[in-house]
Amino acid sequence: GAAIDVRRLSSWERVEYLELDKPLEFFYLPSEWGGQPNPGIMMHETTHVVRATDAWDRVIVTPSGEILRETDLSFTEWDGDGTAIVDLDTGVDAGHPDYDYLEPWTGEKTLYSAKWTPADNDWVETRNSDTSSGHGTHVGGTIAGNGDASAGRRAGVAKGGQLVALGAGDGASIFAGVQGLEWTHAHSVPGQNPYHIRVVSNSWGSDGDYNPDGAITQLTDRLTYENGVAVIFAASNSGGSGGECSGDLRTNVYANTPSAISVAALTHDGTAVTSFSSRGCMNQQHTWPDVGAPGRDIWATAPRGTAIDASTRTQGDLYYMSISGTSMATPHVGGMAGILIDVAPSLGAADYHRDDHDFGDSLVGGDGTAAYGQFEDWDERNNSRVHEVELILELTARYEGMENSCEDGNGDDSCNDIPEECYRSSTGQCHDWRIGHGLTDVDAAVALARTLQLMRDQDGDGIVDRPEYTVFDAFDIYESMMTTVSIPTNTDRIRHAWKGDWNHFNNGQTGAVYYTEDSHYVWIPNGTVRLEATFSATEVDLDTGQAGALQLAIDLGEDGSDDAQGQGNRLADSWYYDLPVDESAWGKWAHFDISGSAVTLWGFFNDIEFFESRIPYTVDVMLTMDLSQPVNVQFEQRPDFYSDLNPTTPSDEYDESMDGMLTFTRPAYDQATVVSLIQPKSMSGGTSSSDGFFSTLGGIIADHPFAVIFSLLMLIGAA
């Protein structure tokens, strides 16, 4: 209705709250607004920037001191597997190979993909819930895509995590944000959460200040405080200088909710704030972003037949595209949150209130300079508390060197107003209105989260026995968890395996043929004498009328030659390669690639977007070592890739005299060291040494109830 009608409605006694109903925008930056049309930098680089690859690479030392391994003897890694993250956006095109929605990987990645349909007033499950925009598909790939269309190269932050995709918008707007958060709340209730949903990532919103009565704000609070779900919002793409306050606030109204995690966009290498990332009001601390993540030129999954895909097709990749925005920074943090909660399921609302100085004082301007007032009881309000995921990310973020570091292109921001002694939040860490607490660090955050979990669940049964421990308690000792270990093994063989989708796209209109980039790299340690590779591909698919023939290429010495040419033996659906390895290949990366051809007769009827020939495959590589002298396996990750090596079963030539001759030197999460540093803590916050007799007796009864009951029965019997 007209403005006068709204004013009349607002005066009715039964009307308690009015909220502006307008399309919510998502924060993606088109090329005409500063996005790069043909960037040369890749998604897999930003997983290195936020140190997700460092976290994946660490072996895990159990609290009792053993190395945690899988059934195939490989080292276990923490990559988010077991926790579902909701991508609340325009949906995803789950036909993309990186989403594992289709056979043979169905159910391993995308658990549920649905679109809100106003006609049905409900969610309708569908393979492609991102039909017109493309925004949500890109976001989901950054959160938890597995990189199958790139042989693992462009995996998301929580590469092992699961995904729930809710299509709450189309075109350039979100129209079902409330319904999406309601669905997430209903499906994340503790004890009634079959998908194990603990995170929801939101790259959308509208600029404005926090309003505790808003529908989305209240749902954010309920998700956080009732269900322990981490709710993440983009800070917005409105730039500014930090001088814009109540009348022209640049940050996202929903990101300014205390219980939400607000994410600023940093440059691709994480060293500066982007020109477009919204600055908070410098004299209103609750409007500042909480943390930052790369948001410039982020490569992730591309949908077909959408507005964004059409604008990025000239980038030359039919499965990935590069776009910019706080929308692209936010899913990095969504993936991080999934990993943190996976290693520390006890994380929930913290007994810590988001900083603010609304009444009178400002952290920047000093006494009496706050831009405007809101809540006198801020530090006592329940809904000013933050999620422990946010607190962990803030405490472990990297800020040094980023103060007054700004990307060119924002003429409003002089970028010279952070003093040498930074502004500090109540965490004790540096905090400002551009980048929040700085660049997020997955590796350190995982160590801190896991330390807290070990404090709370000291017997490892999954039940929180010591809820009195806080993030700050864990912060005192968590760095001891990050160490390097040397692991002796009783084998002479090393293994690396991966899976992917080889895709062949034939553009009938132009005659152009496109193949996916399936390059993969395996480190060849000193002492390697033999490489065995098994390549298995599903070349025939009766449902789509597909037939193909693929082979594996192997370049051992980084000289561009195919050392596997003519060497493979066909065994049913697999190729087996057995290659000798000499010193010329040691200390180098072996390059693997896939070539071949395929034809599909009626794929279009199964998927009108991804209708080309698609052949899922697996590659399993075994390296045999010469153990006539000790061999230590240690190497640095490539900056453009992630690849590991693991021990596996020994060869037939192995004997007991070789035990311990092959060692692995790996970074580790050493839980045993952390457990040894945990100090008892009473519910009141003191240590048990000064609690007195009755408190100590109570602790003994709580820790050993059955032993105490048995002792009492013995005493009664003796009497």
Order of alpha helices (4+ residues) and beta strands (2+ residues): alpha-beta-alpha-alpha-beta-beta-beta-beta-alpha-beta-beta-beta-alpha-beta-beta-alpha-beta-beta-beta-beta-alpha-beta-alpha-beta-beta-alpha-alpha-alpha-beta-beta-beta-beta-beta-beta-beta-beta-beta-alpha-beta-beta-beta-beta-alpha-alpha-alpha
